[in-house]
Amino acid sequence: MEKRQFQTESKKLLDMMINSIYTHKEIFLRELISNASDAIDKRYFRSLTEPETGLNRDEYEISISADEASRKLVISDNGCGMTADELENNLGTIAKSGSLDFKSENSADSVDIIGQFGVGFYSAFMVAEKVTVVSKVYGADKAYKWESEGVDGYTLEECEKDAVGTEITLYIKPDSEEEDYCEFLEPYSIQRLVKKYSDYIHYPIRMDFEVNKPVEGKEGETEKVTERRTLNSITPLWRKPAAEISEKEYNNFYTSKFMDYEPPIRVMHYKQEGTVEYTALLYIPSHAPFDYYSKNYEKGLQLYSSGVMVMDKCSEVLPDYFSFVKGLIDSSDISLNISRETLQQDHQLRTISRAVEKKIKSELSKMMETDREKYEKFFKAFGSQLKFGVYSDYGTHKELLQDLIMFTSSNDMKYTTLKEYVSRMPEEQKSIYYACGDAPEKALRLPQAGAVKAKGYELLLLSEDVDEFTLQTLMSYEDKKFVNVATDELDLASEEETKKLNDENESGKELLDFIKEKVGGLHAVKYSAALGDHPAALSSEGGMTIEMARVLSKMPDADSQLSASLVLELNAAHPAVEKIKELYSADKELCAKHCRILANCARVMSGLEIEDPEEFGNLICELLA
Ligand code: ADP
């Protein structure tokens, strides 16, 4: 028999195909099953006008059988089959897609056809050393056999086959040190692959399993029987109308498909009509996966094209700030590129991404309004990500996200939104005040926070690294400026009080300069009226706050010079400060020691480390002795 050569371009492509296009060898099965499903679609489509050419709807099936001994994997379908010419044209020329021709000839929008590129079939050579395709079309007396061992070329000859359809036999490669191919012959691995990639193919995919069954009437005895099983679910959950799906079904689907032990906190299931049509089934998990806040976490939605999974984690359709969302998008509008795994970001995906973003935002707003408890649970898990979203990309998304974020309120130590905070502001309150600390309680203990609270104003208590950066990015909310209470921006004092303080600072300048010199590392020392009962506190001047400097200095590539311009604020009326004034004239050396102790206490209150703990310990002990 004459061996025919693949066309030259085909040869190169085939070589590339086998070696590089697909990164996972296992997808060959998805490709062959998709082709079989397309072929059945075609036969079914034809039978709509020529009923004699088709079968009953429930007779269509894709059948798989595997034989480990002979290393043969057979995938057969009762679809349209191929004539000798078609075998030659479709399989002899790579990148010649019969499906595409069929689609354009028939403008068959009613048939979902997956194959578009004419390359999927060749993925069989990633796992097989030889592939045989036996095929017969309706009305022909003869069947044809196409056979190839890869780049060498192929043979085509007449053969016997009773039923219309196609049978593809893969002679699976021997196992080697680098690759194990035997899993493609193992029934349970095949079942797993079908579930993974082809679960929602519209026709049943069936395979025989050898199982041990108890023998009736003979206790303890079993016999091997063959059981024919359908491997795929056929109708995807998301294709059913939402009204027909129970909460349990949604949850089971989520926990099994997205590997979570807890049911989701929210389900979104909708069909989008318009320029790009798709169905989305999206879930908001009820807790963050263990690796969520690490580099290992991969965001993305599963992408289906007509029931076939084309990508497991498509990151383009999810913005980073909603990276916690799990789920899938199914659209027959999504164009498949040559390798379905490296789907390029295209126009459709961008359209979908924008719509998905809107949908998630409106769902979160709805949850916040109608089920606050749930929203707070959600926010505990993923709030940092939203806050990070405000800060990232130079604040591009702040409008979108600002009403979804929350901070702890000093009123009741519970979460509040910015809108709620502003709605409670007394008329004379100029700014939105916030304090930072390791925990909300600690932030509230800052001397300046106490003073703001004493004025009757509410504070936002920030305790996460990202928090202040988020507010700095927002800058203001409903025209109210955000003010960190531990900065020179704190604007509580009345004109009169400010004048009095200025006078005090003026007249006490000599002592204040002395303190600045003896303590060191300070930008300024001044009297303040915003310390409540506390003797001293630290604040900052200029854009860099104490909290921001603390966070930034923790970063791996931190600039060691990074620091805030620290101001030591003193409460002139406090006995400890009065003592310093006294000592300044009586005993300068002891005065300097008091100043250093007080300054270190202020550092501790601000969450900063004591620079020289040994010296500090000695100073205290000296006083105690
Ligand atoms: P694609 O499916 O992307 O078009 P393939 O390389 O997978 O490309 O297949 C090439 C062509 O071969 C298909 O378009 C189809 O016309 C034909 N074909 C492949 N498998 C079958 C099958 N099981 N039954 C009928 N035709 C098939």
Residues whose N, C-alpha, C, O or C-beta is under 5 A from the ligand:
A	BS01	ADP	N35 A36 A39 G81 M82 N90 K96 S97 G98 S99 G115 Q116 F117 G118 V119 G120 F121 Y122 T166
